[in-house]
Amino acid sequence: MAVPIILIHSGNSDYLAYSITQIKQSCPDSEIYLLGDGATKHFSMLINHRYLKNYFRSAEEFAPHFFNRSTNGADYELFCIQRWFILLEFLEANNIESCIYLDSDVLPYTDLDKLAPKLSRWQMTTLYKSPHTNFIHSRDILAKFCAFIKFHYSTPEGKTLLEQYYREHYAIFADRGGISDMTFFLMFRRRHPDLVGNICPPGPEGAFDITMEEAQGFVMENKVKKISWQGNTPYGTPLNGSAPVPFNTLHFQGPNKGLIAPFSRPMSLGRKAMVSTLKAIYIAQRVIAKLKKMV
C-alpha cells in the first residue's frame, strides 16, 4: 500500500491548484490528504479533504505555552509549530503509522512513494533544518518531536535553553528570523542523528530542493536555481562541473510561489481544465470576500 501524502494549509491560495494537481499526477497511487478549512473543501473533488479543526486539541493545549522569539509574526510562528501537533493527532485518529508530509508550495516530479523505502533507514527526514519534505516512517518519532517542542516552552530548563539559542541566533542574524519549528527540527536532528536524516545532499535517488533561492551547490540564474529539463524532470547543474542532477522536488518558498505555475509539468488538457476550475473557485472566493467587506 502506498504511503499517504499529507498537507496542512489554512485558507485558500491561488497556487494550490497547481501544487495539489502536481502531487496527484506525480504520486498516482498515494492517498492525498489536505488538512484545511472551509476555504479548501472543494479540493475534495480531487483528494481527501479533512477539517484541521477536528485535530486541533493538542495544538490548542500548546498555544498558551507559546512565546514568540522571531521577527515573523506570532500567529504565523505559532501555527507553523502547531501543524506538527495537528499532524500527529490526525495520524493517531486514523491509525496511520507513516506518511509523507509536504508543504503546499512543494512540487514533486517523481513518485515519492517509490522513494520512501530508500529513506527508511531514518524514522523522519529534513532538508538541513527544513521539514517541508518530510518522510515520516514512524508515528512515534513525531510524538517524540512534539514532546521535544513542549519541553522547551513549558519547563524552566527548556525555556532557558530556548532563550540561550535565541541570543546566539540574534548575535549572528540580528533582525532576521529567530526561533521557529525549523529551529526544533535542527536541534532534534542533532540530538537524534540516527533517527532523523538530512536528505539535503543529493544521493543516488536524486536531489530534494531546500528552496529555489538557495544554491545548494548548484548553478544559479536570476536568484534561483538554474533548471534544465529532460522530459518533465527538472535538473540542476552542480557547481563542481559534474553531471546534471535530477530533482525529485522543487520548493517555491516565499516570493518564489509565483514560479509554481510555469514549473508545473506536464500540463495535460485534463489537468489544465481542473486547474482552471480550481482557480475560478479561488477567484470567486476573493470576490465574495471583497463584497462582504463592502456591505
DOTIFI-125469 format. One line per field, with one value per residue (C-alpha): residue number from 1; residue in three letters; x, y, z. Coordinates in nm, 3 decimals, padded with zeros to 5 digits. Example, Ala and Ser with C-alpha at 12.3 -4.5 7.8 and 13.67 -1.06 7.14 Angstrom:
# residues 2
pos (1;2)
code (ala;ser)
X (01.230;01.367)
Y (-00.450;-00.106)
Z (00.780;00.714)
//
This chain:
# residues 295
pos (1;2;3;4;5;6;7;8;9;10;11;12;13;14;15;16;17;18;19;20;21;22;23;24;25;26;27;28;29;30;31;32;33;34;35;36;37;38;39;40;41;42;43;44;45;46;47;48;49;50;51;52;53;54;55;56;57;58;59;60;61;62;63;64;65;66;67;68;69;70;71;72;73;74;75;76;77;78;79;80;81;82;83;84;85;86;87;88;89;90;91;92;93;94;95;96;97;98;99;100;101;102;103;104;105;106;107;108;109;110;111;112;113;114;115;116;117;118;119;120;121;122;123;124;125;126;127;128;129;130;131;132;133;134;135;136;137;138;139;140;141;142;143;144;145;146;147;148;149;150;151;152;153;154;155;156;157;158;159;160;161;162;163;164;165;166;167;168;169;170;171;172;173;174;175;176;177;178;179;180;181;182;183;184;185;186;187;188;189;190;191;192;193;194;195;196;197;198;199;200;201;202;203;204;205;206;207;208;209;210;211;212;213;214;215;216;217;218;219;220;221;222;223;224;225;226;227;228;229;230;231;232;233;234;235;236;237;238;239;240;241;242;243;244;245;246;247;248;249;250;251;252;253;254;255;256;257;258;259;260;261;262;263;264;265;266;267;268;269;270;271;272;273;274;275;276;277;278;279;280;281;282;283;284;285;286;287;288;289;290;291;292;293;294;295)
code (met;ala;val;pro;ile;ile;leu;ile;his;ser;gly;asn;ser;asp;tyr;leu;ala;tyr;ser;ile;thr;gln;ile;lys;gln;ser;cys;pro;asp;ser;glu;ile;tyr;leu;leu;gly;asp;gly;ala;thr;lys;his;phe;ser;met;leu;ile;asn;his;arg;tyr;leu;lys;asn;tyr;phe;arg;ser;ala;glu;glu;phe;ala;pro;his;phe;phe;asn;arg;ser;thr;asn;gly;ala;asp;tyr;glu;leu;phe;cys;ile;gln;arg;trp;phe;ile;leu;leu;glu;phe;leu;glu;ala;asn;asn;ile;glu;ser;cys;ile;tyr;leu;asp;ser;asp;val;leu;pro;tyr;thr;asp;leu;asp;lys;leu;ala;pro;lys;leu;ser;arg;trp;gln;met;thr;thr;leu;tyr;lys;ser;pro;his;thr;asn;phe;ile;his;ser;arg;asp;ile;leu;ala;lys;phe;cys;ala;phe;ile;lys;phe;his;tyr;ser;thr;pro;glu;gly;lys;thr;leu;leu;glu;gln;tyr;tyr;arg;glu;his;tyr;ala;ile;phe;ala;asp;arg;gly;gly;ile;ser;asp;met;thr;phe;phe;leu;met;phe;arg;arg;arg;his;pro;asp;leu;val;gly;asn;ile;cys;pro;pro;gly;pro;glu;gly;ala;phe;asp;ile;thr;met;glu;glu;ala;gln;gly;phe;val;met;glu;asn;lys;val;lys;lys;ile;ser;trp;gln;gly;asn;thr;pro;tyr;gly;thr;pro;leu;asn;gly;ser;ala;pro;val;pro;phe;asn;thr;leu;his;phe;gln;gly;pro;asn;lys;gly;leu;ile;ala;pro;phe;ser;arg;pro;met;ser;leu;gly;arg;lys;ala;met;val;ser;thr;leu;lys;ala;ile;tyr;ile;ala;gln;arg;val;ile;ala;lys;leu;lys;lys;met;val)
X (00.000;00.132;00.237;-00.020;00.081;-00.044;-00.059;-00.174;-00.293;-00.513;-00.723;-00.705;-00.419;-00.401;-00.109;-00.284;-00.450;-00.106;00.064;-00.215;-00.267;00.112;00.119;-00.173;-00.009;00.340;00.221;-00.077;-00.102;-00.083;-00.381;-00.350;-00.493;-00.536;-00.600;-00.763;-01.080;-01.396;-01.199;-01.043;-01.327;-01.381;-01.050;-01.244;-01.331;-00.966;-00.824;-00.922;-01.012;-01.031;-01.101;-00.788;-01.004;-01.106;-00.744;-00.666;-00.697;-00.327;-00.236;-00.480;-00.339;00.010;-00.088;-00.084;00.278;00.400;00.605;00.742;01.116;01.110;01.090;00.796;00.452;00.348;00.039;00.245;00.515;00.261;00.072;00.395;00.464;00.104;00.084;00.302;00.062;-00.225;-00.047;00.024;-00.337;-00.458;-00.227;-00.340;-00.709;-00.679;-00.433;-00.175;00.177;00.378;00.325;00.496;00.437;00.469;00.442;00.182;00.445;00.643;00.613;00.715;00.834;00.872;00.662;00.756;00.610;00.881;01.147;01.012;01.168;01.509;01.494;01.356;01.692;01.567;01.239;01.199;01.373;01.453;01.638;01.905;01.659;01.353;01.075;00.888;00.954;00.934;00.927;00.781;00.833;00.724;00.437;00.634;00.915;00.663;00.525;00.879;00.932;00.613;00.718;01.057;00.886;00.661;00.962;01.123;00.813;00.670;00.966;01.217;01.509;01.362;01.285;01.642;01.781;01.545;01.640;02.008;01.962;01.777;02.058;02.309;02.092;02.039;02.413;02.463;02.148;02.009;01.679;01.629;01.433;01.459;01.301;01.073;00.973;01.287;01.492;01.345;01.397;01.764;01.812;01.613;01.814;02.141;02.022;01.899;02.117;02.040;01.664;01.634;01.808;01.919;01.821;01.971;02.285;02.199;02.207;02.153;01.782;01.845;01.809;01.547;01.533;01.577;01.439;01.478;01.667;01.937;02.226;02.270;02.581;02.405;02.435;02.202;02.028;01.817;01.849;01.703;01.844;01.908;01.686;01.707;01.454;01.482;01.127;00.926;01.209;01.396;01.776;02.024;02.383;02.637;02.892;03.170;03.112;02.974;02.675;02.334;02.131;01.757;01.537;01.261;01.103;01.131;01.035;00.888;00.915;00.803;00.805;00.904;00.548;00.493;00.706;00.482;00.258;00.535;00.719;00.411;00.472;00.327;00.006;-00.233;-00.566;-00.742;-00.511;-00.545;-00.923;-00.904;-00.662;-00.893;-01.188;-00.999;-00.864;-01.214;-01.334;-01.044;-01.127;-01.496;-01.399;-01.190;-01.473;-01.726;-01.489;-01.447;-01.822;-01.879;-01.634;-01.825;-02.157)
Y (00.000;00.343;00.585;00.866;01.226;01.494;01.873;02.124;02.457;02.725;02.923;02.904;03.018;03.068;02.824;02.531;02.434;02.368;02.206;01.963;01.855;01.812;01.585;01.382;01.348;01.254;01.023;00.842;00.558;00.766;00.879;01.257;01.441;01.814;01.921;02.256;02.453;02.562;02.764;02.446;02.197;02.200;02.014;01.705;01.662;01.559;01.443;01.369;01.693;01.700;01.987;02.060;02.194;01.833;01.754;02.071;01.962;01.919;02.223;02.431;02.297;02.401;02.758;02.912;02.799;02.962;03.282;03.438;03.480;03.558;03.859;03.682;03.737;03.537;03.388;03.267;03.105;02.950;02.781;02.657;02.475;02.370;02.190;01.909;01.854;01.860;01.606;01.375;01.390;01.315;01.014;00.880;00.932;00.748;00.480;00.588;00.482;00.654;00.937;01.191;01.547;01.819;02.195;02.323;02.511;02.196;02.039;01.671;01.536;01.172;00.919;00.988;00.656;00.479;00.683;00.623;00.274;00.410;00.662;00.425;00.396;00.705;00.747;01.105;01.338;01.706;01.914;02.053;02.213;02.249;01.988;02.085;01.739;01.505;01.127;01.019;00.644;00.622;00.796;00.753;00.982;01.258;01.213;01.245;01.558;01.720;01.635;01.792;02.116;02.118;02.069;02.389;02.600;02.456;02.377;02.614;02.416;02.415;02.787;02.864;02.660;02.830;03.180;03.086;02.962;03.282;03.501;03.304;03.342;03.716;03.773;03.644;03.740;04.030;04.125;03.816;03.513;03.360;03.060;02.859;02.499;02.470;02.551;02.249;02.021;02.119;02.063;01.739;01.602;01.686;01.507;01.203;01.172;00.802;00.868;01.191;01.211;01.510;01.449;01.778;01.628;01.473;01.093;00.801;00.882;01.239;01.570;01.737;02.115;02.319;02.630;02.762;03.065;02.858;02.743;02.409;02.351;02.423;02.694;02.989;03.217;03.524;03.449;03.096;02.759;02.728;02.441;02.244;01.983;01.629;01.543;01.654;01.610;01.920;01.901;02.120;02.181;02.123;02.397;02.135;02.057;01.707;01.571;01.736;01.604;01.529;01.695;01.492;01.809;02.185;02.419;02.758;02.933;03.292;03.517;03.224;03.092;03.293;03.035;02.742;02.774;02.773;02.491;02.267;01.984;01.814;02.010;01.778;01.908;01.738;01.894;02.237;02.208;02.107;02.390;02.637;02.513;02.535;02.882;03.001;02.892;03.079;03.397;03.367;03.334;03.652;03.844;03.729;03.826;04.177;04.220;04.121;04.388;04.649;04.567)
Z (00.000;-00.094;00.178;00.218;00.146;00.382;00.352;00.613;00.478;00.635;00.388;00.010;-00.216;-00.591;-00.629;-00.456;-00.784;-00.931;-00.633;-00.550;-00.912;-00.941;-00.635;-00.763;-01.103;-00.976;-00.696;-00.853;-00.602;-00.283;-00.081;-00.059;00.241;00.273;00.633;00.573;00.635;00.458;00.203;00.062;00.097;-00.283;-00.322;-00.210;-00.580;-00.623;-00.291;00.069;00.245;00.624;00.861;01.062;01.347;01.415;01.503;01.695;02.058;02.138;01.925;02.127;02.454;02.343;02.247;02.600;02.645;02.324;02.326;02.010;01.957;01.587;01.360;01.195;01.343;01.649;01.482;01.187;01.400;01.635;01.352;01.195;01.523;01.584;01.250;01.387;01.675;01.422;01.203;01.496;01.611;01.258;01.227;01.565;01.489;01.157;01.271;01.013;01.105;00.830;00.584;00.363;00.478;00.212;00.241;-00.002;-00.207;-00.293;-00.638;-00.672;-01.006;-00.912;-00.727;-00.365;-00.253;-00.454;-00.272;00.078;00.121;00.016;00.302;00.565;00.742;00.929;01.111;00.987;00.742;00.699;00.443;00.674;00.917;00.697;00.717;00.400;00.252;00.548;00.512;00.848;00.882;01.244;01.420;01.741;01.621;01.553;01.906;02.044;01.837;01.967;02.323;02.248;02.146;02.454;02.681;02.552;02.608;02.926;03.157;03.318;03.177;02.829;02.833;02.942;02.652;02.410;02.525;02.500;02.145;02.056;02.191;01.984;01.675;01.734;01.774;01.420;01.231;01.440;01.278;01.058;01.170;01.513;01.682;01.454;01.400;01.187;01.498;01.670;01.372;01.361;01.736;01.729;01.436;01.607;01.920;01.726;01.412;01.390;01.381;01.182;00.844;00.642;00.278;00.160;-00.001;-00.341;-00.334;-00.572;-00.568;-00.689;-00.507;-00.291;-00.316;00.004;-00.165;-00.516;-00.382;-00.210;-00.430;-00.250;-00.462;-00.793;-01.057;-01.001;-01.252;-01.170;-00.797;-00.823;-00.922;-01.292;-01.403;-01.726;-01.829;-01.951;-02.039;-01.737;-01.487;-01.363;-01.346;-01.164;-01.277;-00.995;-00.939;-00.935;-01.302;-01.251;-01.444;-01.404;-01.110;-01.125;-00.865;-00.702;-00.565;-00.601;-00.317;-00.408;-00.074;-00.017;-00.326;-00.547;-00.526;-00.842;-01.025;-00.935;-01.241;-01.507;-01.325;-01.316;-01.562;-01.755;-01.811;-01.992;-02.120;-01.831;-01.575;-01.735;-01.711;-01.344;-01.261;-01.436;-01.231;-00.902;-00.984;-01.078;-00.732;-00.573;-00.766;-00.674;-00.307;-00.331;-00.497;-00.238;00.045;-00.101;-00.145;00.218;00.329;00.129;00.296)
//
